[in-house]
C-alpha cells in the first residue's frame, strides 16, 4: 500500500508540471441539431434574387442585387441566413425551436412571383409557422422592386396562448453601419453599442468587441443596414412601446463577438391566439445600390424614406 501511495504521489508531482494547451473555440452559439438536405427555391424581381431553403428551416439563404450579396454566408451554426422565431424567447430559451429554424418546411405553393411554405407543428410550443414570399416588381412611377414576406403563427394547441412574431436576419460585420428612427435615449442597455444621433435617425458604425452585445429599442417601423455598396431596408408594422412581448422590442440588434456577424431583428405585436387562430405579420425587404463609400447622411435618410414612404406611429 505504501509503495502504491508513493508511486501515485510521484506521478501527481510530475503531472503538475505538464501544461495542456487549451483548444481555441469559435465565438459562436451552439447549434441544436444538424441541418437537413437543402431544397432551395428562388424568386426574382428587377435586379434582385432571393433564395430560400425549404429543406433547412425555410431560411432566406441569400439576397442579391445583381451578383452582390447582402446576407451572411458563414457556415458556422446560427451565423447565416435569415430565420423566424416566436417571441418571447423565454418560452424556449436556447437553442432555437427545431421545427421553425432547421427542419424542413413543406412547399405548398410555388409560382414565378410567389412561394408559400409551412413548418411542422412544434412539439414544445404547439405552433405552426407559415411563410409567404412575394416578389413585387418595380413600377412605372419609380417604386423600386422588393420582396414582401408574410409570416403567420398558427396556434395548434388546445389552449389560448400569447405570442409575437420575430424575424432575424444575419449580415456580415464588415465596416458597415446600421440605422433606424428612434430617440437615442430609448436604446437599452445605454451605451452598449456606440450609437450616434444625426440627420433625424440614430446610427451605429459596426465595430469589434470581445463580447456578445444586444440592444433593444422602439423604432418607427423600419431598420436599415448599409455596407459594400448595398443598402438593405426592412419595413414592418410600427409598434408602440406597449405592444411587444414582455422584455422584447420592436427593433433589436445583436452583434456577435469579434467581427463575425450581426443580427438585424424586428418583432411584431404580442397577440392572444385562441386554439386554431393565427396571427400574420408582414416585412418588406428592399435592396438598393449606393455609393461604395456611403456614410450616414441626410441624403441617405431621404433615400430610405423615398423607398418605403413615411411611416406613422399608430
C-alpha positions in Angstrom: 0.0 0.0 0.0 2.8 2.4 0.9 4.6 1.7 -2.4 1.4 2.4 -4.3 0.9 5.6 -2.5 4.4 6.8 -3.2 4.0 5.9 -6.9 0.8 7.9 -7.0 2.4 10.9 -5.4 5.3 10.8 -7.8 3.0 10.7 -10.8 1.0 13.6 -9.4 4.1 15.7 -8.9 5.3 15.1 -12.4 1.9 15.8 -13.9 1.8 19.1 -12.0 4.4 20.4 -14.4 2.6 19.3 -17.6 0.6 22.1 -19.3 -2.2 21.0 -21.6 -2.9 23.8 -24.1 -6.4 25.0 -24.4 -8.1 24.5 -27.8 -9.5 27.8 -29.2 -13.2 27.6 -29.9 -15.0 29.9 -32.4 -17.2 32.6 -30.8 -20.5 31.0 -31.8 -23.6 30.0 -30.0 -24.2 26.2 -30.1 -26.3 24.5 -32.8 -29.2 22.3 -31.7 -29.3 19.7 -34.5 -27.6 19.2 -37.9 -29.3 20.8 -40.9 -31.2 18.5 -43.3 -30.9 18.2 -47.1 -31.1 21.5 -49.0 -34.3 22.3 -51.0 -33.6 25.7 -52.5 -36.2 27.8 -54.3 -35.8 31.3 -55.8 -37.8 34.5 -56.5 -36.6 37.3 -58.7 -37.7 40.9 -59.3 -35.8 43.6 -61.1 -32.1 43.1 -60.3 -33.0 41.2 -57.0 -32.7 37.5 -56.4 -33.9 35.9 -53.1 -33.0 32.2 -52.3 -35.0 30.3 -49.7 -34.1 26.9 -48.5 -37.3 25.0 -47.6 -35.3 22.0 -46.5 -33.4 24.0 -43.9 -35.9 25.8 -41.7 -37.4 27.9 -44.6 -34.4 30.2 -44.2 -33.7 33.0 -46.6 -30.2 32.0 -47.6 -29.3 34.7 -50.0 -30.4 38.2 -51.2 -28.5 39.6 -54.1 -28.6 42.8 -56.2 -27.0 41.5 -59.4 -24.2 39.4 -58.1 -23.6 41.3 -54.8 -24.7 39.5 -51.7 -26.0 41.2 -48.5 -26.8 38.2 -46.2 -24.1 36.4 -44.2 -22.9 33.3 -46.0 -20.9 32.0 -43.0 -21.4 28.3 -42.3 -20.9 28.4 -38.6 -24.0 27.4 -36.7 -26.6 30.2 -36.2 -24.4 32.7 -38.2 -26.0 32.7 -41.6 -29.3 33.4 -43.4 -32.5 34.9 -42.2 -34.8 33.0 -40.0 -38.0 33.3 -38.0 -38.7 32.6 -34.3 -41.6 33.1 -31.9 -41.3 35.7 -29.1 -40.8 35.9 -26.2 -37.6 34.0 -26.2 -38.1 33.0 -22.5 -40.6 30.4 -23.7 -37.9 28.4 -25.4 -34.6 29.9 -24.3 -31.9 28.3 -26.5 -31.3 26.7 -28.9 -34.0 27.9 -31.4 -37.0 25.7 -31.9 -36.0 23.0 -34.3 -39.3 22.8 -36.3 -39.1 26.6 -37.0 -35.4 27.1 -37.5 -33.9 23.9 -39.0 -36.4 21.3 -40.0 -37.9 21.0 -43.5 -40.8 23.2 -44.5 -43.4 21.9 -46.9 -43.7 24.0 -50.1 -47.5 24.4 -50.6 -47.4 26.9 -53.5 -44.8 27.9 -56.0 -45.2 30.3 -58.9 -43.0 32.9 -60.7 -43.6 35.5 -58.1 -44.9 33.7 -55.0 -43.7 30.9 -52.7 -45.7 29.6 -49.7 -44.3 27.1 -47.2 -45.3 25.7 -43.8 -43.4 24.1 -40.9 -44.3 21.1 -38.8 -46.1 21.8 -35.5 -43.6 22.4 -32.8 -43.6 19.6 -30.2 -42.8 22.0 -27.4 -44.8 25.1 -28.3 -47.6 23.7 -30.4 -47.3 26.4 -33.1 -47.1 26.0 -36.8 -45.2 28.6 -38.9 -46.4 29.6 -42.4 -44.2 31.8 -44.7 -45.4 33.6 -47.8 -42.8 35.2 -50.0 -44.0 37.5 -52.8 -41.8 39.3 -55.4 -43.1 42.8 -56.1 -41.9 44.3 -59.4 -40.8 47.9 -59.9 -43.5 50.3 -61.0 -43.6 53.0 -63.8 -43.8 55.6 -61.0 -40.3 54.7 -59.9 -41.1 52.4 -57.0 -38.2 50.0 -56.6 -38.7 46.2 -56.6 -38.9 44.4 -53.3 -39.9 41.2 -51.5 -42.9 41.0 -49.2 -42.7 38.3 -46.6 -45.8 37.4 -44.5 -45.2 35.2 -41.5 -48.1 33.5 -39.8 -48.1 31.8 -36.4 -50.9 29.2 -36.0 -52.0 28.1 -32.6 -52.3 24.3 -32.9 -52.7 23.7 -29.2 -55.9 23.4 -27.2 -55.1 26.4 -25.1 -55.3 30.2 -25.5 -51.8 31.5 -26.0 -49.9 34.8 -26.4 -47.1 35.1 -28.9 -45.3 37.6 -31.1 -43.5 37.2 -34.5 -39.8 37.7 -34.7 -37.6 37.9 -37.8 -33.8 37.6 -37.5 -31.5 38.5 -40.5 -27.8 37.9 -40.3 -25.3 40.1 -42.1 -21.6 40.4 -42.1 -19.7 42.7 -39.7 -17.7 44.4 -42.5 -17.3 48.2 -41.9 -21.0 48.9 -42.5 -23.5 50.8 -40.4 -27.0 50.2 -39.0 -29.6 52.9 -38.5 -33.2 53.5 -37.7 -35.5 56.2 -36.4 -35.7 56.3 -32.6 -34.6 58.6 -29.8 -31.1 57.6 -28.7 -32.2 57.5 -25.1 -34.7 54.7 -25.9 -31.9 52.3 -26.8 -31.2 49.9 -24.0 -28.8 49.0 -22.5 -27.5 52.5 -22.9 -24.0 52.9 -24.4 -23.6 49.2 -25.1 -23.2 49.9 -28.8 -21.8 53.3 -29.8 -24.9 54.8 -31.5 -24.9 58.4 -32.6 -27.9 60.7 -33.3 -27.7 62.6 -36.6 -29.9 63.5 -39.6 -33.0 62.6 -37.6 -32.0 59.0 -37.1 -29.7 57.0 -34.8 -26.8 55.0 -36.4 -24.1 52.6 -35.4 -20.8 52.1 -37.2 -20.1 48.3 -36.9 -17.2 47.6 -34.6 -15.4 44.8 -32.8 -15.5 43.7 -29.2 -14.6 40.6 -27.3 -18.2 40.1 -26.1 -21.7 39.5 -27.5 -23.8 42.6 -27.4 -27.5 43.2 -28.0 -29.7 46.3 -27.8 -33.5 46.9 -27.8 -35.5 49.9 -28.9 -38.8 51.2 -30.0 -38.4 52.3 -33.6 -40.7 53.7 -36.3 -41.3 50.6 -38.5 -38.0 50.3 -40.4 -34.4 49.1 -39.9 -31.6 49.7 -42.4 -28.1 48.2 -43.0 -25.5 49.7 -45.4 -22.3 48.0 -46.4 -20.3 47.2 -49.6 -22.3 49.4 -51.8 -25.7 48.0 -50.8 -28.5 49.4 -48.7 -30.9 46.9 -47.1 -34.1 48.3 -45.8 -36.6 46.3 -43.8 -40.1 47.7 -43.3 -42.6 46.4 -40.8 -45.5 47.4 -38.5 -44.7 50.4 -36.3 -45.5 49.4 -32.7 -46.0 51.5 -29.7 -43.9 50.6 -26.6 -46.7 48.6 -25.0 -47.2 46.2 -28.0 -44.0 43.9 -28.0 -43.8 40.7 -25.9 -42.5 41.1 -22.4 -38.8 42.1 -22.2 -38.7 42.3 -26.1 -38.8 45.2 -28.5 -39.8 46.3 -32.0 -36.2 46.6 -33.1 -33.2 44.6 -31.8 -29.6 44.5 -32.9 -27.3 41.6 -31.9 -23.5 41.9 -32.6 -21.6 38.7 -32.1 -18.2 39.0 -30.6 -15.2 39.6 -32.8 -16.1 40.5 -36.4 -18.2 37.5 -37.4 -21.8 38.5 -37.9 -24.6 40.8 -36.9 -28.3 40.1 -36.5 -30.9 42.6 -37.6 -34.1 41.8 -35.7 -37.6 43.0 -35.7 -40.7 41.9 -33.9 -44.5 42.3 -34.2 -47.2 42.8 -31.7 -47.7 40.4 -28.8 -51.0 38.7 -29.7 -53.6 36.5 -28.0 -54.5 33.4 -30.0 -57.3 31.1 -29.2 -57.0 27.4 -30.3 -56.9 27.3 -34.1 -56.4 31.1 -34.5 -53.4 32.6 -36.3 -51.6 36.0 -36.5 -50.0 37.3 -39.6 -47.2 39.9 -39.8 -45.5 41.3 -43.0 -42.0 42.5 -43.5 -40.9 44.2 -46.8 -37.3 43.9 -47.9 -35.7 46.5 -50.2 -32.2 46.2 -51.5 -30.8 49.2 -53.4 -27.3 50.0 -54.7 -25.5 53.0 -53.1 -22.0 54.5 -53.5 -19.4 52.2 -52.0 -18.2 55.0 -49.7 -21.7 55.9 -48.4 -21.8 57.2 -44.9 -24.8 58.3 -42.7 -26.2 61.5 -44.3 -29.4 63.4 -44.8 -29.4 62.3 -48.4 -29.2 58.6 -47.4 -32.1 59.0 -44.9 -34.1 60.8 -47.6 -33.4 57.9 -49.9 -34.8 55.4 -47.4 -37.9 57.4 -46.8 -38.4 57.8 -50.5 -38.2 54.0 -50.9 -40.6 53.0 -48.1 -42.7 56.1 -47.7 -43.2 57.8 -44.4 -44.4 55.6 -41.6 -46.7 56.9 -38.9 -46.9 55.8 -35.3 -50.2 54.1 -34.6 
